């Protein structure tokens, strides 16, 4: 057995050879090299600090040697080139929409978590983000945009995000003044656009109840002023309950919508701003954001969290599942955050809300076990995707509905960024740092 010093000397020799970047150590050697427990090694991999690949036996992971050496040097205070360079080197864009803090994010200076917990409607949160000064009642008087005929293209199996992208493209094609809207017209169109997105999701089931509700029918009888939460719950097939239970479900959807409406400048928000800086229409800005979000790294993250919960139910405990899972994988969907060192406040809040709503749900209970186990064994804390999965279980919606609710909610933020960029003016033109061959 090599000692840490022996392994370090061996690593130096290997790295001096050609092709050193492709050298790997098996898990036990990698942990000994770093002087850490295997659980800590898995945590490093889950956070993206080191890379791993499946071992030859298929029962273990192998870790890139150059990453291990860099991590060891960093722990000793030795700065490497990779350590000294920021992970994100993109443009810094001034914005007055959302501020990120360790204890939670703020919309225009107001704590988003407190807004959600106090029962502020999503419609009111949207007006705050857009800084219109309008009352939430303006939403009660809206008519959806006239939807093109899409029923022949939509089936119960149609992906919700693909449906939303198709809808936005179709709406722009039928709007003769989409590029000529003044500021007030943009707000009115944006409201109707979000309303239409909510209603369109009912096309998958062929239902018209959501459309009736959007026009004042309020066919589920809840009497809730939270129009959009009501429509979404119905459109996604979660309105089978009634009375106080239905009201609690509508409130839970509203809670999610308010909490997820914006989160500063992520990739999708940047895509929206870049399109806006080129004077694209509000439809095209939203489509740019939806296209970015629909990538597998974003849109399917909460669904992957649901998948691991389902898989874990085949084991006697979350701990037994985690032990087996980490033999083949080094990242756990729904865990780890680059922005919150103490864990994502949104995840905690959603998990707590879900437990109050459905404390006896089997999958929700197993998700809590996984959260506890990941913290104890790997020092990993849940991110937003765990929160979305938790509320999806509590609301008893179809798998993956959390991502759909998130997309509709975040549309408010993407539009806010587009409008702000249009007001600021100027084209966003990032530069590349050339790293190729020189002649």
C-alpha positions as CSV (number, residue, x, y, z in Angstrom):
1,X,0.0,0.0,0.0
2,X,1.4,3.4,-1.0
3,X,1.5,6.1,1.7
4,X,0.4,9.6,0.9
5,X,4.0,10.8,0.3
6,X,4.8,7.8,-1.9
7,X,1.7,8.4,-4.0
8,X,2.5,12.1,-4.3
9,X,6.0,11.3,-5.6
10,X,4.5,8.7,-7.9
11,X,2.1,11.3,-9.2
12,X,4.8,13.8,-9.9
13,X,6.7,11.1,-12.0
14,X,3.5,10.2,-13.9
15,X,2.7,13.8,-14.7
16,X,6.2,14.3,-16.1
17,X,5.4,11.7,-18.7
18,X,3.5,12.4,-21.9
19,X,-0.3,12.1,-21.7
20,X,-0.2,12.7,-18.0
21,X,-3.6,14.5,-18.1
22,X,-5.2,11.2,-18.8
23,X,-3.8,9.4,-15.8
24,X,-6.3,8.3,-13.1
25,X,-6.2,6.8,-9.6
26,X,-8.9,4.4,-8.2
27,X,-11.0,5.6,-5.3
28,X,-9.0,4.2,-2.5
29,X,-5.7,5.5,-3.9
30,X,-7.2,8.9,-4.6
31,X,-8.6,9.2,-1.1
32,X,-5.3,8.2,0.4
33,X,-3.4,10.6,-1.9
34,X,-5.6,13.5,-0.6
35,X,-5.6,12.3,2.9
36,X,-9.4,12.2,3.1
37,X,-12.2,9.7,3.7
38,X,-13.9,8.2,0.6
39,X,-17.1,10.2,1.5
40,X,-15.1,13.4,1.2
41,X,-13.7,12.3,-2.1
42,X,-17.2,11.7,-3.4
43,X,-18.2,15.2,-2.1
44,X,-15.3,16.8,-4.1
45,X,-16.5,15.0,-7.2
46,X,-20.1,16.0,-6.6
47,X,-19.1,19.7,-6.4
48,X,-17.2,19.4,-9.7
49,X,-13.8,19.9,-8.0
50,X,-12.4,16.7,-9.5
51,X,-13.3,14.6,-12.5
52,X,-13.9,10.8,-12.4
53,X,-14.7,8.1,-14.9
54,X,-16.0,4.5,-14.4
55,X,-13.3,2.0,-13.5
56,X,-12.6,-1.1,-15.6
57,X,-14.6,-3.3,-13.3
58,X,-17.6,-1.1,-13.4
59,X,-17.9,-1.2,-9.7
60,X,-15.6,1.7,-8.8
61,X,-14.7,5.2,-9.9
62,X,-11.3,6.5,-11.1
63,X,-10.2,10.1,-10.5
64,X,-8.1,12.3,-12.7
65,X,-4.7,12.6,-11.3
66,X,-4.1,16.2,-12.4
67,X,-7.3,17.3,-10.6
68,X,-6.1,15.5,-7.4
69,X,-2.7,17.2,-7.5
70,X,-4.3,20.6,-8.1
71,X,-6.8,20.1,-5.2
72,X,-3.9,19.0,-2.9
73,X,-1.9,22.0,-3.8
74,X,-4.8,24.3,-3.2
75,X,-5.4,22.8,0.2
76,X,-1.7,23.6,1.0
77,X,-2.1,27.2,-0.2
78,X,-0.3,26.6,-3.5
79,X,-2.1,28.5,-6.2
80,X,-2.3,26.9,-9.6
81,X,-3.3,28.6,-12.9
82,X,-6.7,26.8,-12.8
83,X,-7.3,27.9,-9.2
84,X,-6.5,31.5,-9.9
85,X,-8.9,31.8,-12.8
86,X,-12.6,32.4,-11.9
87,X,-15.0,29.8,-13.1
88,X,-17.2,32.5,-14.7
89,X,-15.4,35.0,-16.8
90,X,-18.4,36.4,-18.6
91,X,-19.6,40.0,-18.7
92,X,-20.7,41.8,-15.5
93,X,-24.1,43.4,-16.3
94,X,-25.6,46.0,-14.1
95,X,-29.1,45.1,-13.0
96,X,-31.6,46.4,-10.4
97,X,-33.9,43.4,-10.5
98,X,-32.6,40.7,-8.2
99,X,-29.9,40.6,-5.6
100,X,-28.4,37.3,-4.3
101,X,-27.6,37.0,-0.6
102,X,-26.5,34.0,1.5
103,X,-29.9,34.1,3.3
104,X,-31.9,34.4,0.2
105,X,-32.6,36.5,-2.9
106,X,-34.3,39.9,-3.1
107,X,-36.7,41.3,-5.7
108,X,-36.2,45.0,-6.0
109,X,-34.9,45.0,-2.4
110,X,-37.7,42.8,-1.0
111,X,-36.9,39.3,0.4
112,X,-38.4,36.8,-2.1
113,X,-38.8,34.1,0.6
114,X,-40.7,36.4,2.9
115,X,-42.9,37.4,0.0
116,X,-43.7,33.8,-0.8
117,X,-44.3,32.9,2.9
118,X,-46.6,35.9,3.4
119,X,-48.9,34.7,0.6
120,X,-48.1,37.5,-1.9
121,X,-49.6,36.4,-5.2
122,X,-47.4,35.5,-8.2
123,X,-49.1,38.3,-10.2
124,X,-48.1,40.9,-7.6
125,X,-44.5,39.5,-7.6
126,X,-44.4,39.9,-11.4
127,X,-45.5,43.5,-11.2
128,X,-42.8,44.1,-8.6
129,X,-40.1,42.5,-10.8
130,X,-41.3,44.5,-13.8
131,X,-41.6,47.6,-11.6
132,X,-44.8,48.7,-13.3
133,X,-46.6,50.0,-10.2
134,X,-49.7,48.2,-11.3
135,X,-52.0,46.3,-9.0
136,X,-52.3,42.5,-9.2
137,X,-56.0,43.0,-10.1
138,X,-54.9,44.0,-13.7
139,X,-54.4,40.2,-14.3
140,X,-58.1,39.5,-13.5
141,X,-59.1,41.5,-16.5
142,X,-56.8,39.9,-19.0
143,X,-57.7,37.8,-22.0
144,X,-55.1,35.2,-23.2
145,X,-53.5,36.0,-26.5
146,X,-55.2,34.3,-29.4
147,X,-53.6,30.9,-29.7
148,X,-52.8,29.5,-33.2
149,X,-54.2,26.1,-33.9
150,X,-51.8,23.7,-32.2
151,X,-54.0,20.9,-31.2
152,X,-52.9,18.7,-34.1
153,X,-49.3,19.0,-33.0
154,X,-49.9,18.4,-29.3
155,X,-50.5,15.0,-27.6
156,X,-50.6,14.0,-23.9
157,X,-47.0,12.9,-24.3
158,X,-45.8,16.3,-25.7
159,X,-43.0,17.7,-23.6
160,X,-44.2,20.8,-21.8
161,X,-41.1,22.9,-22.6
162,X,-41.3,22.0,-26.3
163,X,-45.0,23.0,-26.2
164,X,-44.1,26.4,-24.6
165,X,-41.4,27.1,-27.2
166,X,-43.8,26.1,-30.0
167,X,-46.4,28.4,-28.5
168,X,-44.1,31.4,-28.3
169,X,-42.9,31.1,-31.9
170,X,-46.5,30.7,-33.1
171,X,-47.7,33.8,-31.1
172,X,-44.9,36.0,-32.6
173,X,-45.7,34.9,-36.1
174,X,-49.3,36.0,-35.6
175,X,-48.6,39.3,-33.9
176,X,-48.2,42.0,-36.6
177,X,-46.7,44.5,-34.2
178,X,-44.4,42.3,-32.1
179,X,-41.4,44.5,-32.8
180,X,-43.1,47.8,-32.5
181,X,-44.5,47.7,-29.0
182,X,-44.0,50.8,-26.7
183,X,-43.2,50.3,-23.0
184,X,-46.8,50.0,-21.8
185,X,-47.8,47.7,-24.7
186,X,-44.8,45.5,-23.8
187,X,-46.2,45.0,-20.3
188,X,-49.7,44.2,-21.4
189,X,-48.4,41.8,-24.1
190,X,-46.0,40.2,-21.5
191,X,-48.8,39.6,-19.0
192,X,-51.0,38.1,-21.7
193,X,-48.1,36.0,-22.9
194,X,-47.5,34.4,-19.4
195,X,-51.3,33.9,-19.1
196,X,-51.4,32.1,-22.5
197,X,-48.4,29.9,-21.5
198,X,-50.3,28.7,-18.5
199,X,-53.5,28.0,-20.5
200,X,-51.7,26.3,-23.3
201,X,-50.5,23.5,-21.1
202,X,-54.0,22.2,-20.9
203,X,-53.7,21.4,-24.7
204,X,-51.9,18.2,-23.7
205,X,-55.0,16.8,-22.1
206,X,-57.4,18.4,-24.5
207,X,-59.2,20.2,-21.7
208,X,-60.8,23.6,-21.8
209,X,-61.2,24.2,-18.1
210,X,-58.1,26.2,-17.8
211,X,-59.2,28.4,-20.7
212,X,-62.6,28.9,-19.0
213,X,-60.9,29.8,-15.7
214,X,-58.6,32.4,-17.5
215,X,-61.7,34.1,-18.7
216,X,-63.3,34.4,-15.3
217,X,-65.1,31.1,-15.2
218,X,-63.2,29.9,-12.1
219,X,-64.5,26.4,-12.8
220,X,-62.7,24.7,-9.9
221,X,-64.7,26.7,-7.4
222,X,-61.8,27.7,-5.2
223,X,-62.5,31.4,-5.3
224,X,-58.8,32.0,-5.1
225,X,-57.5,35.3,-6.5
226,X,-54.3,33.6,-7.5
227,X,-55.4,33.2,-11.1
228,X,-52.1,31.9,-12.6
229,X,-51.5,29.3,-9.8
230,X,-55.1,28.1,-10.3
231,X,-54.8,27.7,-14.0
232,X,-51.4,25.9,-13.8
233,X,-52.7,23.5,-11.2
234,X,-55.6,22.6,-13.4
235,X,-53.6,22.5,-16.7
236,X,-51.1,20.1,-15.2
237,X,-53.8,17.8,-13.9
238,X,-53.5,18.6,-10.2
239,X,-57.0,20.0,-9.5
240,X,-58.8,16.8,-8.6
241,X,-59.0,17.9,-5.0
242,X,-61.6,20.3,-3.6
243,X,-62.4,22.7,-0.8
244,X,-59.6,23.4,1.6
245,X,-57.3,20.9,0.1
246,X,-57.6,22.5,-3.3
247,X,-56.9,25.9,-1.8
248,X,-53.8,24.6,-0.1
249,X,-52.6,23.2,-3.4
250,X,-53.2,26.5,-5.2
251,X,-51.3,28.2,-2.4
252,X,-48.4,25.8,-2.8
253,X,-48.2,26.4,-6.5
254,X,-48.2,30.2,-5.9
255,X,-45.5,29.7,-3.3
256,X,-43.3,28.0,-5.9
257,X,-44.0,30.6,-8.5
258,X,-43.1,33.6,-6.3
259,X,-39.9,32.0,-5.1
260,X,-38.7,31.0,-8.5
261,X,-39.6,34.1,-10.5
262,X,-36.0,35.3,-10.8
263,X,-32.5,34.5,-9.5
264,X,-30.2,37.1,-11.0
265,X,-28.2,36.4,-14.1
266,X,-28.1,32.8,-15.0
267,X,-27.6,31.4,-18.5
268,X,-31.2,31.7,-19.6
269,X,-31.5,35.3,-18.3
270,X,-28.3,36.2,-20.1
271,X,-29.7,34.8,-23.3
272,X,-32.8,36.9,-22.9
273,X,-30.7,40.0,-22.3
274,X,-28.5,39.4,-25.3
275,X,-31.5,39.0,-27.6
276,X,-33.0,42.2,-26.1
277,X,-29.8,44.1,-26.6
278,X,-30.1,43.3,-30.3
279,X,-33.6,44.8,-30.3
280,X,-35.3,41.4,-30.6
281,X,-39.0,41.2,-29.8
282,X,-40.3,40.3,-26.4
283,X,-41.3,36.9,-27.9
284,X,-37.8,36.3,-29.2
285,X,-36.2,37.2,-25.9
286,X,-38.4,34.8,-24.1
287,X,-37.7,32.1,-26.7
288,X,-34.0,32.6,-26.3
289,X,-34.3,32.0,-22.6
290,X,-36.6,29.0,-23.0
291,X,-34.1,27.5,-25.5
292,X,-31.3,27.9,-23.1
293,X,-33.3,26.5,-20.2
294,X,-34.5,23.5,-22.1
295,X,-31.0,22.1,-22.2
296,X,-30.5,18.9,-20.2
297,X,-28.4,20.6,-17.6
298,X,-31.3,22.8,-16.5
299,X,-34.7,21.7,-17.4
300,X,-34.4,18.0,-16.5
301,X,-32.5,18.5,-13.2
302,X,-35.6,18.2,-11.0
303,X,-36.9,15.2,-13.0
304,X,-33.5,13.5,-12.4
305,X,-33.9,14.2,-8.7
306,X,-37.3,12.4,-8.9
307,X,-35.7,9.5,-10.7
308,X,-33.1,8.9,-8.0
309,X,-35.9,8.9,-5.4
310,X,-37.8,6.3,-7.3
311,X,-34.7,4.2,-7.7
312,X,-33.9,4.4,-4.0
313,X,-37.3,2.9,-3.1
314,X,-35.9,-0.4,-4.2
315,X,-33.4,-0.4,-1.3
316,X,-34.1,-0.9,2.3
317,X,-32.9,2.6,3.2
318,X,-31.6,5.8,1.6
319,X,-28.1,5.0,3.1
320,X,-28.0,1.6,1.3
321,X,-29.1,3.2,-1.9
322,X,-26.5,6.0,-1.7
323,X,-23.7,3.5,-1.0
324,X,-24.6,1.6,-4.2
325,X,-25.3,4.7,-6.2
326,X,-21.8,6.2,-5.5
327,X,-20.1,3.1,-6.9
328,X,-21.3,4.2,-10.3
329,X,-21.7,7.9,-10.0
330,X,-19.9,10.9,-8.5
331,X,-22.7,13.5,-8.6
332,X,-26.2,13.4,-7.1
333,X,-28.9,15.3,-8.9
334,X,-30.4,18.0,-6.7
335,X,-27.4,18.6,-4.5
336,X,-24.6,21.1,-4.4
337,X,-24.7,24.9,-5.1
338,X,-22.0,27.3,-6.2
339,X,-24.0,30.2,-4.9
340,X,-24.9,29.2,-1.3
341,X,-22.3,27.8,1.0
342,X,-24.9,27.0,3.7
343,X,-27.4,25.5,1.2
344,X,-30.0,27.0,-1.0
345,X,-32.7,28.7,1.1
346,X,-35.3,28.0,-1.7
347,X,-34.7,24.3,-1.3
348,X,-35.2,24.4,2.4
349,X,-38.4,26.5,2.2
350,X,-39.9,24.3,-0.5
351,X,-39.1,21.1,1.3
352,X,-40.7,22.5,4.5
353,X,-43.8,23.6,2.6
354,X,-44.1,20.2,0.9
355,X,-43.9,18.4,4.2
356,X,-46.7,20.5,5.7
357,X,-48.8,19.8,2.7
358,X,-48.3,16.0,2.4
359,X,-46.3,14.7,5.4
360,X,-47.2,11.0,4.7
361,X,-46.1,10.9,1.0
362,X,-43.8,7.9,0.5
363,X,-41.6,9.5,-2.1
364,X,-41.4,12.8,-0.2
365,X,-40.3,10.8,2.9
366,X,-37.6,9.0,1.0
367,X,-36.4,12.4,-0.4
368,X,-36.0,13.7,3.1
369,X,-34.0,10.6,4.0
370,X,-31.7,11.2,1.0
371,X,-31.2,14.8,2.0
372,X,-30.3,13.8,5.6
373,X,-28.0,11.1,4.4
374,X,-26.2,13.3,1.8
375,X,-25.5,15.8,4.5
376,X,-24.2,13.3,7.0
377,X,-22.1,11.2,4.6
378,X,-21.0,13.7,2.0
379,X,-21.6,17.2,3.5
380,X,-23.8,17.9,0.5
381,X,-26.8,20.2,0.8
382,X,-29.9,20.3,-1.4
383,X,-30.4,22.8,-4.2
384,X,-33.6,24.1,-5.8
385,X,-34.2,20.9,-7.8
386,X,-34.8,19.0,-4.5
387,X,-37.4,21.7,-3.6
388,X,-39.1,21.4,-7.0
389,X,-39.2,17.6,-6.7
390,X,-40.6,17.9,-3.1
391,X,-43.5,20.2,-4.1
392,X,-44.2,18.0,-7.1
393,X,-44.7,15.0,-4.8
394,X,-46.8,17.0,-2.4
395,X,-49.0,18.3,-5.2
396,X,-49.2,14.8,-6.7
397,X,-48.5,16.2,-10.2
398,X,-47.1,14.1,-13.1
399,X,-43.3,13.5,-13.0
400,X,-41.3,16.5,-14.2
401,X,-44.0,19.1,-13.6
402,X,-41.7,21.0,-11.3
403,X,-39.6,22.0,-14.2
404,X,-42.7,23.2,-16.1
405,X,-43.8,25.3,-13.1
406,X,-40.3,26.7,-12.8
407,X,-40.2,27.7,-16.5
408,X,-43.5,29.6,-16.3
409,X,-42.5,31.3,-13.1
410,X,-39.0,32.2,-14.4
411,X,-40.6,33.6,-17.6
412,X,-41.4,36.6,-15.4
413,X,-37.8,37.1,-14.6
414,X,-36.6,36.5,-18.2
415,X,-39.0,39.2,-19.4
416,X,-37.9,41.5,-16.6
417,X,-34.3,41.2,-17.8
418,X,-35.3,41.7,-21.4
419,X,-37.2,44.9,-20.6
420,X,-34.4,46.2,-18.4
421,X,-31.9,45.6,-21.1
422,X,-34.0,47.4,-23.7
423,X,-34.2,50.4,-21.3
424,X,-30.5,50.4,-20.8
425,X,-29.7,50.1,-24.5
426,X,-26.4,48.9,-26.1
427,X,-25.5,45.5,-27.5
428,X,-24.0,42.9,-25.2
429,X,-21.0,41.7,-27.1
430,X,-18.9,39.2,-25.0
431,X,-15.3,38.6,-26.2
432,X,-13.5,35.3,-26.5
433,X,-10.1,34.6,-25.0
434,X,-8.3,32.7,-27.8
435,X,-6.6,29.5,-26.6
436,X,-5.9,27.9,-30.0
437,X,-2.8,27.5,-32.1
438,X,-0.8,30.6,-33.1
439,X,0.8,31.1,-36.5
